[in-house]
Amino acid sequence: MGQTKNTQPELNQARIDRLQKKYASKQVNIPGLKGPGGPGGPGRGPGRGPGKGPGGPGRMPGGKPKNTSQTIGRLFGYIKGDVLKIVVALVCVIINTIATLAGSYMLRPIINGITEGKGVAVLAQGLLTMLAIYMLAVAAQYIQQRLMIGVSQKALKNLRDDLFHKVQKLPVRFYDTHNHGDIMSRFTNDVDAVGDMLNNTVISIISGVISLVGTFALMLYTNVWLTMVTVVMLPLMVFAGRMVGSFSRKFYKAQQAALGTLNGFVEETVTGQKVVKVFCHEAEALDEFTFLNDDLRRKQINASFYGGIMGPVMGNISQVSYALTACVGAVLCVLKGFDIGGLTIFVGYSRQFSRPINELSMQVNTIFSALAGAERVFDVMDSEPELADCEDPWQIKNVDGRDVYVKKSVNVDALTAEERAALKTVEGDIKVDNISFGYVPEKQVLKGVSLYAKPGQKIAFVGSTGAGKTTITNLINRFYDIDAGTITIDDIDIMEIERESLRKNIAMVLQDTHLFTGTVRENIRYGRLDATDEEVEQAAKVASAHSFIVRLEHGYDTMIEGDGANLSQGQRQLLNIARAAISKAPILILDEATSSVDTRTEKHIERGMDRLMAQRTTLVIAHRLSTVRNANAIMVLENGVVIERGDHDDLLAQKGRYYDLYTGLTELD
């Protein structure tokens, strides 16, 4: 029994660690998660604590920045245009803090005037003076808030603009090697952390320092002995705050991790609910959820307990300090003639003296978190973009109704009619000559591949998964650049063609469709933004999509949401084909476009693709060999090498790899 009791918690912890690691990539920061209240003062920490103090770690801490000075310098670049506003805001902070302290001190003459019987006039004068001082403080705080909100939001807007602009210029390799959720977190959590710092933290630190110094100075000025009593109690408050805060941070961090693990499990289970049901895995899923839910409950209890006792602990110590100060002050009033007004304001100062210290300590964590978030944003901005085009690349322009190649430096309007007529027309003649490529240097995916496709021809790629079929199309698009060899289109090296012009003349229909939030019409028009409504409908007819579109509730104006969740897989693919059709690109790439649809839908898609492929150079990647029988040439790839080539009949006659695959003697890996 003893061994069982000792072993079970270890097994549970091992299971927790395993599950947290498993769902680590799905952990998200939950908006509104509250941190524990800190000791004294309004919560300004990252957790927005509900108690009297800075919020605890409601978000997963971002860690400490690696290069603080450089990060601060780059952030300053986003606010240096508003230096005057920042200076005015800082002046307002100083005015607000001094006015608040002065307003509190005005209680001394007012109370002394009442106790000394100086009359209502003195009382009224004191109250009016206090009102004026506090009104000045309110006005200063209002101006400071308006200015800093404007400065910070402008900086965040520019930061997001720069980040999104950079994201558009990053190569496909970046997205292949970075988690999409992690990229999204740069726009949300990391930028929000920077916003918190610019909005509140810097101002809070300046205000806290001024308030701390001012309060201590007024305490000394009011009574040195009572100041010593307050200072003696301060280490006890700091020690208690640190002890409770350390436990609180630990448990809130554990709670956040457990919450992320549970959310990851729920997301995965709900998304894969069909798989859960088809394999009768409901009981196991429920057991796993119950285990994770119980783990979260235990950690939430600990986090809530330590977060909840922070306020009472600090409040009781503050009450002890207040009572001790009041008792000593009362003795001084009786024996040393200390004025009652002075005692009144001093006990108020002693109560608020610890607040700036606690706020300052919490703001340091917020700054580190914000700077770490800023570094993550700048890491993306510093990532290597796609290689720049050559100095004077070829551009593809429409001249006199023809798509032609023109050097970027050439002014088309200055050309004579003969020179314009002599420009090379875009036809889609593709030549791949002895190319080699590897996504990582130590592993070559393609090894000396050569092929060609004449304008209007259909070239098919067949081979096992990982043979290099999709890689060839990625290289033609310049999603990646080749390591060796050349790829030419219309006898021009693609490295000399402007990347944007190159991609505008290549349409792709992928296995995984992606539709954007918007109408059906807008999604088709994504292939060519200047297309008219008539051209959109014509493209839909070419793709065999028109018939199902007109049966939708609002036809072409039907809204698509959730990546086409209200459409079938086949309908989404037909829209994808229509998008490619409207582009009028002379080169078409079909990457297993029918592999995920049923046979009946496949026939519709094939009819649409047949119309789409007419008069276009087409590269087809297919696992279903029946879809490539009418190709002009079929390339059989294995391990990055073309092992067979020819049309359908030629390859069957060779009785090689393609013959074995087509007749079912072997299957694709």
Secondary structure, 3 states (H helix, E strand, C coil): CHHHHHHHHHHHHHHHHHHHHHCHHHCCCCCCCCCCCCCCCCCCCCCCCCCCCCCCCCCCCCCCCCCHHHHHHHHHCCCHHHHHHHHHHHHHHHHHHHHHHHHHHCHHHHHHHHHCCCCHHHHHHHHHHHHHHHHHHHHHHHHHHHHHHHHHHHHHHHHHHHHHHHHHHCCHHHHHHCCHHHHHHHHHHHHHHHHHHHHHHHHHHHHHHHHHHHHHHHHHHHCHHHHHHHHHHHHHHHHHHHHHHHHHHHHHHHHHHHHHHHHHHHHHHHHCHHHHHHCCCHHHHHHHHHHHHHHHHHHHHHHHHHHHHHHHHHHHHHHHHHHHHHHHHHHHHHHCCCCHHHHHHHHHHHHHCHHHHHHHHHHHHHHHHHHHHHHHHHHHHCCCCCCCCCCCCEEEEEECCEEEEEECCCCHHHCCHHHHHCCCECCCCEEEEEEEECCECCECCEEEEEEEECCCCEEEEEECCCCCHHHHHHHHCCCCCCCEEEEEECCEEHHHECHHHHHHCEEEEECCCCCCCEEHHHHHHCCCCCCCHHHHHHHHHHCCCHHHHHCCCCHHHCEECCCCCCCCHHHHHHHHHHHHHHCCCCEEEEECCCCCCCHHHHHHHHHHHHHHHCCCEEEEECCCHHHHCCCCEEEEEECCEEEEEECHHHHHHHCCHHHHHHHCCCCCC
